[in-house]
Amino acid sequence: MTTAAATEVEELVRATLAAHPSMYLATAGSSGPWVNGVFFAETDLFTLNLVLEQRGRTLTAIRENPVVAVVVSTGSPQDPFLQAQADVEVVSGAEDEEVRRVLVEKVPAAAAFLGAPIVAARLGVRSWRATDVPRGWLPGRQLPNPALQP
């Protein structure tokens, strides 16, 4: 991919993340696959912050298998959307506080969940696939995480 094309994909990823307060999070544990909607806040293109119910099926699956899939979308295939696999890290202490801070800063409605029994988590996105049908990006264009490249 040319530098101009990579920049165009990066711009679409950045704009799509900024435009969406929530995403779909898919897990796979011993009780089978599960999809959940979650609020999120990005701290960079490849790091997403969120909170999960302490006793929920999503967190149970993540503890068994800390690899998830995400979709950031309006729900319409005619609008740009993002897909990715990500590694999950449950955080505590100062990192927990930072996740909560950036989440509420981006999504004030998420504050309602902070009093519930939750845990904070960070997702490390391996690579984004950005799809934009009106631009002809079908299949989608990849944006690899540079920190994971050899």
N, C-alpha and C positions, 0 to 999 in steps of 0.2 A: 504494500500500500504506500502511495506517495505521501510525502509530508503534508501536502494540502489535503488529501483525503483523510489522513489520520486526524488532522486538526478539525475537519468537518465532523467526524465521528465524535471526537472529544467534546466539541461544542454542543452536539445534540445530546450526549450523555449528561453533560453539566446542566443544560437547560431542562431536560426531562426530570432529573433528580430535584432540581430547585422548584419545579412546578408541582411536584406531588408531595403531599404530607404523609401518604401511606403507600403500602405495597403489599403484595401477596408473598407469603413466606411458606415454602413447602419443605416438609421434613419427612424422614423415613426412619421409623424405629420398629421395635418388635411388635407393636400393635398395628403396623402398616403405615402407608403414606397418609399425610395430613397436610392441609393447606389452611393457613390462617391469615387474616388481614392484620397488619401492624402499622402503627405510626413509626416513622424513622426520621433521622437527621443525618446528613452526610457531613463528615469532617474533611473529607477529600473525595476524589472520584472513586476511590476503592475502599473506603471505610464508612460503614453505615452503623449508626447507633440506634438502639431500641430497647424496650423493656418487655418482659414476658411474665406471665402469671407463674408464681412459684409452683403451683400444683397443677398446671395445665399440661395438656397432651403435647403441646409444642415443645416445652422445655424438657419433658420426659424423653421425647425422641431425640432432642439435641444432645442430651447427656449420654445417650446410647450411641449416637452417630452425629458428630459435630460438623457435618457438611449439609448445607441447605441449598435450595434453589430459590431465586427471587424473580418476581415480575413486577416492574414498575409501569403502570398502564392506566389509561382511562377506562379500559375494558373494551374499547373499540379497536379492531385491527386496522382501521383507517387512520388512527392517530399514532404518532411515533410511540414505540414502547421499547423497554429494556428487559433483557433476561440475563441471568448470571447464576453461576455456582459460587458459593462463598463458604469460608471456614468460620465457625462461630467460636467466640471466646466469651464466657460468662465472666464478668468483672466485679470487683468489690472495692471497698474503701474509696480512695480519692478518684479512681477511675469510674466507679459507680456514680459518684457525685457529678463528674464531668459528663457522663452519658446523659444523665437526667437534665443537666443544665442545657446542653446543646439541643436535646430533644424538645424541651419546653420553649426554648428560644425560637426554634423553627416552627413548632406545632403547639401553640398555647393550649389547645384542647387536650393535649396529652397530659397536662397537669392533673386532670381528674383521676388518672390511673396511678399517680405516684403515692397515694395514700393506701393503695391496695397492697396485698402481699405479692410483690414483684421482684424480679432480679433484672439487672442491667446486663446488656450484651453488646458486643461489637462484632460486626461481620466484616471479614476481609475478602473482598471480591477478587476472584481469580482473573476474570476477564468479562467484559461486558459484550453482549450482542445487541446492537442497536438496529431496530427494524423501523423503516419508514416507507410504507407502501407508496404514497404519492411521489416520493423521490426515486422510487424504483429500487429501494434497498430490500429486496426479497430474493434470496435469503439476506439476513441482516449482516451488518458490518461488525467486525470484531475490534475491540479496544482492549488489548492485553494489559494487565497490571505490570508496569515496568519493574517493580520490586521483585517480581517472580520470574523475570526473564534472565536467561543465562548470560 
